[in-house]
């Protein structure tokens, strides 16, 4: 088991462990010799030498760091406290305690270093996504070049098993690609001609030729690496508090220990035994007062939280955003592209009563629904509007252009066309009113296309956006995670918005909005938040960028989201799965619970042992537990996040 553990350590950690083993061996030997009476009063110097050997083996770097920091004006840190406390122990003849303090301190530091490295692994694995070279097809030949040298529009070749180096569109070949490194999704995704693929994914068994759509610096993988590198730069309020606390706390306890070692013996006017007793108390005071448990476990906790989120395909740009997310009580969603796929389809065809097919020879065999869809598809044939595309897709047949006499697009209303010599109108209610058509208004959810032939109402075609998989479950999970209110914002009609909201389970809906209206609504919702409660906005489009920046924490769709939205957001969902928002909220709240537990536990234990040391009740071993023991327990608590999988 030990060799397996040793293999998991870096070379630096292995050397560190070797020093600790040597120091522990020297400590045991010192205890055996001391118990055997090898160091009597005449040979006290042998005991000092025997103690200094393991002490310097494990503690020389602590002394070196302390001296270097003092020379730079940074006196009061944990290295200084350890050095002074152990020097004091040597001064009063407590050789074994001096070695034990330094040995256990180094064990705690190694443990912390290993824990940080383990937490960093889940994030640093993303660094392997960066391509070293790219195979570019130029003319009849291929050549390997640096990713930065590839321009937009060039053809790159990705062999089986290789990572896709740049974002682009497949122009030749077919394969399955592994997106797990980016999205956390283990199921491979098919990639065929015409499909968009993103950098960082692993190509399966097929050879792919890809036309690049972005240069390297703008590619998905480059953006991810930039986010990862900067993820821990932005400190939370808790981290800033701990940093400020340590800067004030350390000088105070150092001065307190000095007073404890000098003032009582002077007041009590005792002999050497009194001085030794109070110096021992001061050394215990120094050891237990070391703020390592707070200084190390708090950022380690946030690092573990960011790592846990990255393993499920969620990138958090900074630990401060993880802290804010833990206080979120209101989540506001954009509709299209966030809760829905943004893919319009015909959901219902409702011919008007008395509507008959056209007078074409084959029309007698057509059903009214088929005939209504046909004339609408012909009327919309030349339109590029998404609604027109949905109608044509539903019709699914090639158009006979000889049947189309003329078409006129009326902005904000719809289409007026001549089909088979008959006037056909296809558009919204305003179009019907413009031409004086008597029609029955449809209040069904979705976008409604009203159709009329030769001045007579023919029926309605309802176009609906498609709900993303798992959205209702995602909303339920958010409520279970402690989110009190969910709100949906959209530019759609009230009926369409209410239909989607009801299906999704959203609490409130704001419809028929412009981008500026979204910012205004979010501003109002922010003012309604109580105390530290926060608001999150989830969006994907360019028009969502202002709202993402204005909210307490912005969450963007990373797979289909616009670059502007991803840039403005604080958290990015790499596979656009809204269910992962609830998982990330739980990770954030567990992170904060662990950090608050560590802070309270460390402060309470230290204060208790500090008080006991003043009254001479605590010994050096209690002080060691108050420092190294508390540190290790806090690190173990923080490491609970590292294995978190949803």
ABEGO torsion letter per residue (X at the ends): XAAAAAAABBAAAAAAAAAAAAAAAAAAAAAAAAAAGABBAAAAAAAAAAAAAAAAAAAAAAAAAAAAAAAAGBABBAAAAAAAAAAAAAAAGBAAAAAAAAAAAAAAAAAAAAAAAAAAAAAAAAAAABBABBBBBBEABBBBBBAAABBBGBBBBBBBGBBBABBBBBABEBBBBBAAAAAGBABBBBBBBGBBBBBGBBBBABBBBBBBABBAAABAAAAAAAAAAAAAABBBAAAAAAAAAAAAAAAAAAAAAAAAAAAAAAAAGBBAAAAAAAAAAAAAAAAAABAAAAAAAAAAAAAAAAAAAAAAGBBBABAAAAAAAAABABBBBBABGAABAGBBBBABBBBBBGBBBBABAAAAABBAAAAAAAAAAAAAAABABAAAAAAAAAAGBBBBAAABABBBBBBGAEBBBBBGGBBBBBEBAAAAAAAGBBBBBBABBEBBBBBBBGGBBAEBBBBBBBBBBGAAAAAAAAAAAGBABBBBBBABBAAAAAAAAAAAGBABBBBGBBAAAAAAAAAAAAAABBEABBBBBBBABAAAAAAAAABABBBBBAAABBAAAAAABABBBAAGBAAAAAAAAAAAAAAAAAAAAAAAAAAAAAAAAAAAAAAGABBAAAAAAAAAAAAAAAAAAAAAAAABBX
